[in-house]
């Protein structure tokens, strides 16, 4: 699976994991040695608070609404910290640190996920 910024016609990440069930969503990137892009899929839009407990490197986060439009961005989310977004999301994308800046992904951009 890969993630594409459809607004900018740019691939954001490849070899992306998907977290659909409660176990994979709870585990996320915990205890992994290096960051792997992950998509968390929820049944409906809601406020999705995140934590970085047992994640040992900073990451970037995209919060997407039900239409896969970037509703909120959190860059440089540091290990062992917490974040509660201001906006509802149905999809959360965790990316290696610096990905958002490198790809110039911004609020309002449309994001697509596709199998490779």
Secondary structure, DSSP 8 states (H G I E B T S, - for coil): -EEEETTTTEEEESS-EEE-SHHHHHHTTTT-SS---EEEEEEEEE---EE-TT--S-EEEEEE-TTSBEEEEEEEE-TT-EE--SS-EEEEEEEETTHHHHHT--TT-BEEEE--
